[in-house]
Each structure stands twice: as C-alpha cells, then as structure tokens.
C-alpha cells in the first residue's frame, strides 16, 4: 500500500474513527485503526465489535493495500504534524509516514485480522436533517438508563410512523419524549444503544443530513464521507405511554430560569434527604422547600400562572434540574394529578413537541 492524502483531511478522519477504538480490549487488534486503499479510495475504519465506523478520505492511491496501526499512537503522531500532505506506505506490517519535514515508522498488524465493519444491507427508513436530529438527541438521551441490568433501557427508542419520528428514553424514574415531523412513509421501531447515540451526535456536525438504514439486528447511519454502524438492542421497549397521565388537576406556568435557580438553591439542602425537593402549588404561587438535619431548611416562593386545585409533589432535584437545563423557552409548564402520580413537564411553546415525566418521591 502506498497513498498520499491531505494531512488536514487525514486528521479529521482520525478524529472521528479513533473515538470508536476499543480502549480496554482483550483483542489487541481492536486497539488499532484500519487504513485501506482500493479503487482510488482511502478508508479509515475502527470498531469495538458493537459499533463500527468507516471514514472515506479520498486521496491518491499509488498502490492498493491495507494495514492496521494503534489508533492512539497514530492519532497523537498525526496531530503533531503541520504539513499539507502526508504519504503513507506499508511494508511488512510497518507503516512508513512521510511529510515534507518529517518521517516516522509505526509497527502495525495485518489487516486480515481486523474485524469487518459491515455495510448494512437493509432498507432506508429515514433521511433527516442532522441538526434537527442532533437537537432532539440532546433533549431526550440524558434520560436513558446507565444500569446494564436492564439493557432495554440503556438506549433511545425510535418509532417512525405516519410521517412522525418519536424518540424516547427512560431509566424508569424519569422519561423524555420528542416528536418530529419527518418525510418518511416507512414504519419502523428500534432501540439504539446510548453509546452509539452520543457518537452519532458528535459526528453529525460533519454532515447536513443523515440517512438511517436498518436490517434485522443492525443499523447504519450514513453521513457525508462516513458510515456509522451499530447493533440494535433486542427486546420490546416498555409501553411508557401507559404512565402518562391523561388528565390533570393542577397546571402551573412558571418562569424557567427562576424555577431552575430556586430548585438549585434547594438542592444544597436536599442532598442528605435523597435529593428531595417539595413543590407546593397554590393560587398564583409555587413554594419550593427542602430540609436538611445538618444545614437547616430552605423555602422560597415563586409567582406564576397556576390553575386548578392546590397540590404538592416531591421530586429528585437532579432529575428536575436535568429537565430544566434542556428547556430553552422562557416559560415551563408543570402538570400534576397528585403527589403520588407522575408529573409532566413541558416547555411553553407551540412547536416544542417534547415532554418530560418525573416520578414523584414519597416525602
């Protein structure tokens, strides 16, 4: 193999693929990046066996071939260079790298031992603007579970139907759901691992659109110059809509910033009490309370538009602050049934199409 490529383009490609390189693998080959040259195309690949990426570089291919080299070592070396072009040549599993002012050799491993990053041969279920999808991920993904004992909850649930995309995530204590209008006539549902979701979110800065292609147990995201492939989490996602209240006894419209500030102040007093903050809804006012046997007590009062019955509920301050951090509208709505029922939180905006549910704490 002998190739010449733009150094800036090579750096950009390595920055994408080396994030997928397995950092603690019992298979040494998974610590490597595959460099493959064929048919006037240079491709960088990496995989951790659950997720894989192919990045298409372009460049001049003098001799076809391939080699794998340690991803971290290659990345550190390449990022230290500042020339315009780099020539890479493989000889006997050694990669020789040469620029106008530098040259080096890196010991590699045969490409034949590198696991294949599959190109998913399935149906395209959706093409969507990457910035719209990236924003939706930011609004939803934080609610996914980190507990591997319930794998089904460690991903984001996608449902495509009737020209709508619904994305949902829950750890059973809180739930986020986002609905987006899409130009798709397909019906599909799948659960994407949260690690894949966050890698996709980072990669979408490189592309205007993203296409989603699914097979029976794999999914591929096609962006400009790259493909991200991942397993799909198997199993049936919980019917979370059953826990969404259908009618409410109390509705409060509050200033988002003021509420977040008061809950944050209360959180310092709530830490030793399971992060418990009590919200008391009264006519045109909300009281925020937290108690600490060591620090003392906290109480504040906010004005707002509160309709329906007087009510109260206790939330985990972390979950409540996580939600308020994602709401970028001036006002936020909190809807309640009672203190033992889930609370529904939404931004006050006709086109937000996002809903958050937090389960109550027993005070």
VENHUVEN-V15173 format. One record per residue. N is the residue number from 1. RES is the residue in one letter. SS is DSSP state (hx for helix, st for strand, lp for the rest). PSI is psi in degrees with one decimal (NA if undefined). Layout:
n->(N:N)
res->(RES:RES)
ss->(SS:SS)
psi->(PSI:PSI)
This chain:
n->(1:2:3:4:5:6:7:8:9:10:11:12:13:14:15:16:17:18:19:20:21:22:23:24:25:26:27:28:29:30:31:32:33:34:35:36:37:38:39:40:41:42:43:44:45:46:47:48:49:50:51:52:53:54:55:56:57:58:59:60:61:62:63:64:65:66:67:68:69:70:71:72:73:74:75:76:77:78:79:80:81:82:83:84:85:86:87:88:89:90:91:92:93:94:95:96:97:98:99:100:101:102:103:104:105:106:107:108:109:110:111:112:113:114:115:116:117:118:119:120:121:122:123:124:125:126:127:128:129:130:131:132:133:134:135:136:137:138:139:140:141:142:143:144:145:146:147:148:149:150:151:152:153:154:155:156:157:158:159:160:161:162:163:164:165:166:167:168:169:170:171:172:173:174:175:176:177:178:179:180:181:182:183:184:185:186:187:188:189:190:191:192:193:194:195:196:197:198:199:200:201:202:203:204:205:206:207:208:209:210:211:212:213:214:215:216:217:218:219:220:221:222:223:224:225:226:227:228:229:230:231:232:233:234:235:236:237:238:239:240:241:242:243:244:245:246:247:248:249:250:251:252:253:254:255:256:257:258:259:260:261:262:263:264:265:266:267:268:269:270:271:272:273:274:275:276:277:278:279:280:281:282:283:284:285:286:287:288:289:290:291:292:293:294:295:296:297:298:299:300:301:302:303:304:305:306:307:308:309:310:311:312:313:314:315:316:317:318:319:320:321:322:323:324:325:326:327:328:329:330:331:332:333:334:335:336:337:338:339:340:341:342:343:344:345:346:347:348:349:350:351:352:353:354:355:356:357:358:359:360:361:362:363)
res->(X:X:X:X:X:X:X:X:X:X:X:X:X:X:X:X:X:X:X:X:X:X:X:X:X:X:X:X:X:X:X:X:X:X:X:X:X:X:X:X:X:X:X:X:X:X:X:X:X:X:X:X:X:X:X:X:X:X:X:X:X:X:X:X:X:X:X:X:X:X:X:X:X:X:X:X:X:X:X:X:X:X:X:X:X:X:X:X:X:X:X:X:X:X:X:X:X:X:X:X:X:X:X:X:X:X:X:X:X:X:X:X:X:X:X:X:X:X:X:X:X:X:X:X:X:X:X:X:X:X:X:X:X:X:X:X:X:X:X:X:X:X:X:X:X:X:X:X:X:X:X:X:X:X:X:X:X:X:X:X:X:X:X:X:X:X:X:X:X:X:X:X:X:X:X:X:X:X:X:X:X:X:X:X:X:X:X:X:X:X:X:X:X:X:X:X:X:X:X:X:X:X:X:X:X:X:X:X:X:X:X:X:X:X:X:X:X:X:X:X:X:X:X:X:X:X:X:X:X:X:X:X:X:X:X:X:X:X:X:X:X:X:X:X:X:X:X:X:X:X:X:X:X:X:X:X:X:X:X:X:X:X:X:X:X:X:X:X:X:X:X:X:X:X:X:X:X:X:X:X:X:X:X:X:X:X:X:X:X:X:X:X:X:X:X:X:X:X:X:X:X:X:X:X:X:X:X:X:X:X:X:X:X:X:X:X:X:X:X:X:X:X:X:X:X:X:X:X:X:X:X:X:X:X:X:X:X:X:X:X:X:X:X:X:X:X:X:X:X:X:X:X:X:X:X:X:X:X:X:X:X:X:X)
ss->(lp:st:st:st:st:st:hx:hx:hx:hx:hx:hx:hx:hx:hx:hx:hx:lp:lp:lp:lp:lp:lp:lp:lp:lp:lp:hx:hx:hx:hx:st:st:st:st:st:st:st:lp:lp:st:st:st:st:st:st:st:lp:lp:lp:st:st:st:st:st:st:lp:lp:lp:st:st:st:st:lp:st:st:st:st:st:st:hx:hx:hx:hx:hx:hx:hx:hx:hx:lp:lp:lp:lp:lp:st:st:st:st:st:st:st:lp:lp:st:st:st:st:st:lp:lp:lp:lp:st:st:st:st:st:st:st:lp:hx:hx:hx:lp:lp:lp:lp:lp:lp:lp:lp:lp:st:st:st:st:st:st:st:hx:hx:hx:hx:hx:hx:hx:hx:hx:hx:hx:hx:hx:hx:lp:lp:lp:lp:hx:hx:hx:hx:hx:hx:lp:st:st:st:st:st:st:st:lp:lp:st:st:st:st:st:st:st:lp:lp:lp:st:st:st:st:st:st:st:st:lp:lp:lp:lp:lp:lp:st:st:st:st:st:st:hx:hx:hx:hx:hx:hx:hx:hx:hx:hx:hx:hx:hx:lp:lp:st:st:st:st:st:st:lp:lp:lp:st:st:st:st:st:st:lp:lp:st:st:st:st:st:st:st:lp:lp:lp:lp:lp:lp:lp:hx:hx:hx:hx:lp:lp:lp:lp:lp:lp:st:st:st:st:st:st:hx:hx:hx:hx:hx:hx:hx:hx:hx:hx:hx:hx:hx:hx:hx:hx:hx:hx:lp:lp:st:st:st:st:st:st:st:lp:lp:st:st:st:st:st:st:st:st:lp:lp:lp:st:st:st:st:st:st:st:st:lp:st:st:st:st:lp:lp:st:st:st:st:st:st:hx:hx:hx:hx:hx:hx:hx:hx:hx:hx:lp:lp:lp:lp:st:st:st:st:st:st:lp:lp:lp:lp:lp:lp:st:st:st:st:st:lp:lp:lp:lp:lp:lp:st:st:st:st:st:lp:lp:lp:lp:lp)
psi->(133.6:123.5:157.9:128.4:161.4:130.4:-40.7:-40.3:-38.1:-42.3:-43.4:-44.6:-43.4:-37.9:-30.6:-51.3:-30.3:-13.8:-23.8:-18.5:129.0:123.0:-29.9:73.9:145.5:-10.5:107.1:-31.1:-24.9:-11.3:-1.7:160.2:134.8:127.4:119.9:131.6:121.5:144.3:49.0:26.1:136.2:128.5:132.8:133.9:149.8:153.3:151.6:17.5:-20.9:-24.3:143.3:156.4:139.5:126.5:124.2:116.6:-32.9:-168.5:178.7:120.2:109.1:-40.2:127.3:157.4:-171.8:159.1:154.2:140.0:153.7:125.1:-44.8:-42.3:-46.9:-43.2:-45.0:-40.3:-49.2:-38.7:-13.5:-7.8:157.9:23.9:178.2:-41.0:159.2:140.0:130.8:131.4:134.7:129.6:116.9:47.4:25.4:132.9:119.7:120.2:131.9:130.8:-175.5:-31.2:-6.2:156.9:151.1:164.1:138.8:128.7:131.7:-167.3:154.4:138.3:-22.2:-24.5:-6.1:131.5:141.9:132.6:106.1:146.9:112.1:121.1:86.9:-155.0:144.1:118.6:-15.2:140.4:126.0:148.3:129.5:-33.3:-31.6:-45.0:-39.1:-43.1:-39.1:-41.0:-42.4:-32.4:-20.2:-44.0:-27.2:-17.9:-7.5:151.2:148.6:2.3:109.2:-8.8:-18.9:77.6:-32.5:-25.6:-1.7:29.5:179.9:129.9:122.8:132.5:120.3:120.8:139.3:39.2:16.6:145.5:121.8:131.7:133.8:149.0:141.9:150.6:14.5:-11.6:-22.3:160.3:143.2:138.8:133.8:136.2:131.0:134.8:131.5:157.9:78.3:135.8:4.7:154.3:124.0:153.7:142.2:159.5:122.5:128.1:144.1:-32.7:-42.4:-41.5:-45.6:-34.6:-41.7:-42.1:-41.7:-40.6:-24.7:-8.9:-14.7:-0.5:148.2:-37.9:161.1:133.9:140.3:122.4:130.0:147.5:-163.0:-42.6:14.4:159.1:145.5:132.5:121.1:119.0:176.7:119.5:2.9:158.5:129.2:122.1:142.7:156.1:157.9:138.7:125.0:148.0:174.3:125.7:143.8:146.1:78.3:-21.3:-19.4:-26.2:-5.2:118.6:142.0:-20.3:154.1:151.5:-22.2:135.8:130.9:132.0:117.6:158.8:124.8:-47.1:-42.2:-42.7:-45.4:-41.8:-42.4:-39.1:-36.8:-42.1:-40.7:-29.5:-29.8:-31.9:-18.4:-10.0:-43.3:-3.1:49.9:30.5:32.4:119.5:132.4:133.5:123.5:117.6:119.4:169.4:113.0:19.0:151.4:126.6:133.8:123.3:144.5:148.5:137.7:127.5:-25.0:-44.1:-34.5:-148.6:153.3:137.3:135.0:163.9:128.7:143.1:150.8:176.3:102.2:121.6:157.4:-155.3:155.5:144.3:169.3:154.8:150.7:132.1:158.5:123.1:-34.8:-46.7:-40.5:-42.9:-35.8:-43.2:-48.2:-29.5:-27.2:-12.3:117.0:17.7:159.3:-34.1:152.7:146.0:134.6:124.8:134.5:151.1:-57.0:179.7:-13.3:5.2:154.3:146.1:141.5:127.2:132.8:149.7:145.8:93.9:135.6:-19.0:18.7:-45.1:39.0:143.4:140.7:138.4:133.2:130.6:144.6:155.1:149.5:114.8:NA)
